[in-house]
Amino acid sequence: MTEVNLPVLIQQMLQPGFYSHAVTEPIQLIQTHISYVLLTGDYAYKLKKPVNFGFLDFSTLEKRKHFCQEELRLNQRGAAELYLEVLPVTMVEEQYHLGGAGKAVEYALKMRQFPQELLFTTLFEQGKLNETHLAKLGQVVAEYHAKSATNDYIRSFGEVPQVRAAIDENYQQTEKYIGGPQTQKQFQETKQYTDNFFLERPELFASRVENNYIRECHGDLHLRNIALWHDKITLFDCIEFNEPFRFVDVMYDVAFTVMDLEARHSPDLANAFLNTYVEQTGDWEGLQVLPLYLSRQAYVRAKVTSFLLDDPSVPATAKAEATQTAAEYYQQACEYTKPKAGKLILMSGVSGSGKSTTAKYLARQLQAIQIRSDAVRKHLGGISLRERGGDDLYTPEMTQKTYARLLDLGIMLAKQGFNVILDAKYDKQQLRQEAIAQADKHQLPLQIIYCTAPLEVVQERLAKRTGDIADATVDLLTSQLQQAEAFTVAEKPYVQIWDTTQPPQTQLK
């Protein structure tokens, strides 16, 4: 949009003299299909466009005021330092003013501006976003969800008719793009998958409601809405304009980040985020709804990108780019609906043998869900992952419960197409044989990765271990070695031995 085509207010806001504070010239304007954002240096000002897309209605001044205030309120949760105040825009003799005593003709949300280089999108493009950032993000999002509100009204949005309405609306609003960025085949396949999912799995949605996983979430948690501000991960620009987009399953938020990273061809970073999040929350069951929401999030990005094609102010070159981007998102949304064959991998070996490091490596290679027995045990015991477990956490009964839960989760997820790594000692024949029997029963491929390292290496690793959720110490090593049971003849075909002193890529077969 050229400056001439811009509303007069925005043209004036691009002038340095409009502001009572110093600005960095030139003032930058960022536009989306729903807002104008003016970057002035220390502060950013966001104004809502007077549009009505059905799922979002900013068509009146009163509504724009309300949603500016909601945006300020809701973003206190993840980015309180960034969101400052809502200011009225007044007018005196053809000149607009921020604040002022006159009658408000518009509203602007004032925010603290941060360097665009701190956005996760920019860090990604510069090759600076790594697994450590994404693992930390998994923790931050888990904490954000733990503090997010829920009540009977919010939970009602997790019922099938509500969830379905929002997804079906996407299909209705994109039918006109079939033959453009969307294809008839992809449209039908994607819609068929979601129709079947709602029809066949009502009990899954009921359990999500019952277990308080429908919360007041962020609703738009892709990389452009995450920043590393003052070395702290900040979640900003949450959905304020639509309750069904905000009162959602926590996995809806998780899916947005995973989808965005996978759209950027970084499944390893997506895997680091996803595994950290589910380990922190213990919500491995939630992965059952993840494919539905992954498809939905890719589809909604396709939809909003397609909307640019209808905007007369968007230049032809930008429309050509939008067509290509939307087509890729429609394709990605369809890919998530394709059936996948899952498999089960059991780690085996004493503490310090390199199981978790190997499991993490394999998880990134195979986009697998890594479930650590230490995390399962602590969730079952009702203690924080960082808390050291007492003797009651390590009784034979608790160990039995931990392995039973591990295997239940592994079978459940592998049946639904996930690769699953059960990261535990699996040092007893009975535990391994139960897993083999269950995998056989459900016709799932199973592999056992037995990790080994020289005794002095294992001792050194355990002595140096800090900041991990595992409680095992070097003094337990002797008893573990004595109690470990050798692989039987029947088990050996499943076993692959990994020397964890060697680079993992040399072991991968």
Residue, then its C-alpha position, 0 to 999 in steps of 0.5 A: m500500500t502506498e502512502v497515498n492510499l493509507p488512511v489520513l491518520i496513518q499518514q500523519m502517524l508516519q510523520p515524526g512531529f505527530y509524537s510527543h517523544a523522540v522518534t527514530e526516522p523513518i517511522q516504519l509501518i507494518q501491516t497485517h490484514i487486521s492492523y497497522v503497527l507503527l514503529t517509532g523507536d522506543y515505542a510501537y503503536k498498534l491500531k486495529k483496521p475497521v474490518n469484519f471477517g466473521f471470526l473477527d469484528f473491528s467494524t465499530l469504534e466501540k469494538r476497536k476500543h474494547f479489543c484494544q483493552e482486551e489485548l492489553r489485559l490478556n498480554q499481561r500474562g506473557a509480555a507484561e513489560l511490553y504492553l503499556e496502555v490504550l490511548p484515545v486518538t482525538m482530532v482537532e482541525e483535521q489534525y489527529h492527536l494521541g491522547g488529548a481531551g477531545k472526543a476519541v475517533e480511534y484507539a491505539l495500543k501503546m507498546r514498548q518497542f523491541p528490536q526486530e532481531l529479537l523475534f524468534t522469526t529473525l533469530f531463526e532466519q539468521g541461524k541463531l535459533n537452536e534446540t536450547h531455545l526451543a527446549k526453554l520455550g517448551q518450559v515457558v509455554a508449560e508454565y504459561h498454560a499452568k497459570s492460564a484460567t479455566n472454568d465451566y464456561i471456558r471448558s465448554f469450548g472444548e466440546v465437539p460442536q464448538v471445536r468443530a465449528a471453528i474448523d468447519e468455518n475455515y473450510q467455508q471461508t476457503e472454498k473460493y480459493i479452490g482452483g487457486p492456492q488450494t486444490q479440490k483433492q486437498f480440500q476434500e481430504t483435509k475436510q474428510y479427516t477432520d469430519n472423521f476425527f470428530l465422529e470417531r473420537p468424542e471420548l477423547f474430546a470429553s477427556r480433554v474437557e474433564n481433565n482441565y486441558i481447555r484453558e484461556c490460551h495464547g491462541d496464536l503461538h507462532l514464531r513471530n509472536i515469540a521474542l527473546w526480550h532481555d534474555k527472557i522468552t516473551l509470548f506476545d500478541c495473543i488472540e484477544f478478538n475471538e473466544p473460540f480461538r483463545f478458549v482452546d485445548v493447550m495442544y492447540d497452542v503447542a501445535f501452532t509452534v510445531m507447525d510453524l517450525e515444520a513449515r520452516h523445514s526444522p522438524d528437529l527444533a519442533n521436536a525439541f519444543l514438543n518433547t520438552y513441553v509434554e515432559q514438563t506437563g505430563d500431558w502425553e495423552g494430549l498428543q492424540v489431538l495434536p495432528l488435528y490441531l497441526s492441520r488446523q493451524a497450517y490451514v488457518r495460516a493458508k486462509v489468512t494468507s489467502f485473504l491477501l488475494d482479496d485486498p485491492s491495496v496489496p500489490a500484484t507481486a505480493k499477491a503472487e508471493a501470497t498465492q505460493t505461501a498459501a499453497e504450501y500451507y494448504q499442502q502442509a495441512c493436508e499432509y498432517t492428515k495422512p496416516k502414519a506407521g508408528k513404532l516403539i523403541l525401548m532404551s536399555g542400559v544402566s544409569g550413565s550409559g548414555k540412554s537419554t542422550t542417545a534417545k534425544y538424538l534418535a527423537r530428533q532424527l525420527q521425530a519421535i516422542q521421547i518419554r523418560s521414566d524419570a519424568v513419568r515417575k515424578h508425575l506419578g509421584g506428584i512432585s516437580l521434575r526438578e525435585r529430588g525423589g524420596d525413597d517412596l518414589y523408588t519402591p518396587e511398586m512405584t517402579q512397576k507403576t512407572y513401567a506400566r504407564l510408560l508402556d501404556l503411553g508407548i502403545m497408545l501413541a505408536k498405534q496412532g502413528f507416532n514413533v515413541i522412545l521409552d527411555a528407561k533402564y529396561d534391565k529386567q527380562q519381564l519388563r522387556q518381554e511385556a513390551i514385546a508382547q504388547a507390540d506383537k499384539h498391536q502389530l507394532p514394530l519394536q526395537i531395543i537400543y542397548c547403550t554401553a560405555p566403559l565403566e569408568v566413563v559411566q562413573e564419570r558421567l554420573a559424578k558430573r551429572t547436574g541439572d537433570i531430572a534423573d536422580a541416579t547417582v554413582d553409588l547406585l551403579t554397582s547394584q544396577l550392574q548386579q541386578a541387570e538381566a541379560f537379553t534372552v535368545a528370544e529378545k536378541p533379534y530386537v537388540q541393537i548395541w550402541d557404544t555411546t562413546q562413539p558419535p551417534q550418527t556412526q551407530l544409526k542403522 
